[in-house]
Amino acid sequence: MYRTVIASKYNYKLQDKSSNALHHLICLCVLLIHFTYMFWLSYNPADKCLIQTPNLIKHLVRPIDSCSYCKALSQPKVFGNLTQKKFKKHAYKSHPLVLKNAVNHWPAKQIFDVQFFKRLYQKYENALLYNYYEGCNYFSYDSGIPSLESFFAKIDTIDSNEIKKVSWYVGWGNCDPDVLAEMRKYYPKPHFLPDDAETPSKEYVFMGYDAGATMHLDFINRLMWQAQLKGTKTWYLKPSPECEDVCQSLSFLVEPGDAVLVDTRVWYHGTTITPGEFSLAIQSEYG
Ligand SMILES: *[C@@H]1O[C@H](CO)[C@@H](O)[C@H](O)[C@H]1NC(C)=O
């Protein structure tokens, strides 16, 4: 009797010890799952890296190109309104392409202007915040307008006729699903892109008067298409430094209704709007 009591006490203790260990293990697992989940939540697939690297470091560690994207090119490849089938063989070569009039039929060409976007962002008042949290960047270039919000606040003055002489250029990503859905009422996915092309759920707007974007490289995951909807613009492309001996810089003019495709990850690029013109373009990626 006494022995069984001891034994059961011992057993009990043993059990207590192992259940304690089990308890710790469960806690550890729960913590592990929790942190994995938090990490997964904070991981934004739109970002190229989990940890953002400063631009300077990115410039230093950029892989050396084979230069096939620029060799023997003295101008972009210019086509008409290519079909999906004909576009396919050019789609991933990183040669600069201009498809004349390929987006001429987009209603956005008539409808998009500064006020269209101002109204859109007034209608969806959380969109600015949503863009911010989704990493949808705003680019002020040399305009001195620090945010999209201040751009919309200032634009009526900037755009009024008396001071039309002020030149400005801005761009921003649209991530907010409501804003995107409304924008996409006025243009389709470019018809020439391959059916299986991966496209991000964000599209950029670039607009300005009499100015443009200074030379830079983009740190994005895919190739880029841009639909020139209003105004004419000159593109300047420069091969990356390791290809400067075998390739040359090029420049070309795009007109409203043209689609431009540039691998902005390997071509340094800048744009200048034709003096005295307002320019508006929609841009996104494919891969
Ligand atoms: C270009 O091609 C697309 C698809 O075939 C067509 O819908 C569009 O109307 C064409 N645009 C022009 C300007 O011909």
The ligand as a Tripos MOL2 file, in Angstrom:
@<TRIPOS>MOLECULE
LIG
   14    14     1     0     0
SMALL
NO_CHARGES

@<TRIPOS>ATOM
      1 C1         -4.1190   47.7180  -82.0070 C.3       1 LIG1
      2 O1         -4.3930   46.3470  -81.8580 O.3       1 LIG1
      3 C2         -5.3970   46.0450  -80.9250 C.3       1 LIG1
      4 C3         -5.4730   44.5350  -80.7880 C.3       1 LIG1
      5 O2         -5.4590   43.9020  -82.0160 O.3       1 LIG1
      6 C4         -6.7080   46.6690  -81.3520 C.3       1 LIG1
      7 O3         -7.7100   46.4110  -80.3950 O.3       1 LIG1
      8 C5         -6.5240   48.1600  -81.5140 C.3       1 LIG1
      9 O4         -7.6920   48.7540  -81.9930 O.3       1 LIG1
     10 C6         -5.3670   48.4650  -82.4290 C.3       1 LIG1
     11 N1         -5.1080   49.8910  -82.3980 N.am      1 LIG1
     12 C7         -4.9500   50.6170  -83.5020 C.2       1 LIG1
     13 C8         -4.6940   52.0650  -83.2890 C.3       1 LIG1
     14 O5         -4.9960   50.1460  -84.6060 O.2       1 LIG1
@<TRIPOS>BOND
     1     1     2 1
     2     1    10 1
     3     2     3 1
     4     3     4 1
     5     3     6 1
     6     4     5 1
     7     6     7 1
     8     6     8 1
     9     8     9 1
    10     8    10 1
    11    10    11 1
    12    11    12 1
    13    12    13 1
    14    12    14 2
@<TRIPOS>SUBSTRUCTURE
     1 LIG1         1 GROUP 0 **** ****
